[in-house]
Amino acid sequence: MLEDTQYLILNLIWLVGNTAVELAVPIFRLACIRGNTDAKYSYAQLLQAGHGTEADPIEAAKMFTELAQKGHPYAQVISLQ
């Protein structure tokens, strides 16, 4: 499943270009702030890879850890690696 999400993000970049991903970053961030855990996971992935935003792997790791502690299944997989 983790690979599916990464594939979707990379496919989005390929299909519509990095500009669209840059436009999506603030939407993911806002949804994340409002408590949407799936948006937070996606936002953390973008932060980790630096897609559409400046890479911040430390902040991404904090977000993955927090999500894993709250029971997010994909974040738990990342936390185990």
N, C-alpha and C positions, 0 to 999 in steps of 0.2 A: 504494500500500500504506500509506503514511503516513496518508493520509486515512482509510483503513479503520480504523486503530487509534484515531485521534481520534474517528471516528464511533462506534466501539464504546464508548469511555469516556463520551462524551456521551449515548449511548443508554442506557447503564447508569444514569447519573445520572437520566435522565428516567424510566426504567422503575421503578427501585427507590428512588430518592431519594438525596440526598446522604449520608444516614446510612449507607447500605450502602457507599458509596464510602469514607467515613471509617473504616469497619470494615475495608475491604480494604487501606487504606494500610499498616498495620503488617505485613500479610501480604506485600505486595509488597516492603517494606523488608527483612524477614527473608530472603525468597528472594534478594533483591539481595545482601545481606551474605553469603549462602551461595554466591554465585557464579552465580546464574541471570541471564544477560544479558538475556533477554526481560523478566524481572521488573524488572530495573534500568531498562530502557528505559521500561516502563510507569510505574514509580515516578518517573522523571525527568519524564515528561509530566505526571503529577499535580502534581509540585512546580512545574513551569513555569507551569501554569495556576492552581494554587491550589485544585484540586478535592480535597476531603476532607482538606486540610491547608493550612497557611499557605504561600503562594506563596514560592518561593525560586528565582528564575530563574538566579541565579549558580551555585548548587549544581547545578541541572538542566543548565546549560551545561557544567559540568565533567564531569558524568556522560555527557552526549551525546558530548563530545570523547573521553573515555576509551573509550567503547563504539565510536566510529568508528575509533579507532586500533587496536582489537582486531578490526575487520572487521565490526561489526554493520551490516547493510545499511541499515536505517532510520535509524540514528544518522548514518551517512555522508551521507545525504540532508540531514538537518538541519544538519550541519556545513558543508555547501556553501552554505547559504542565508545 
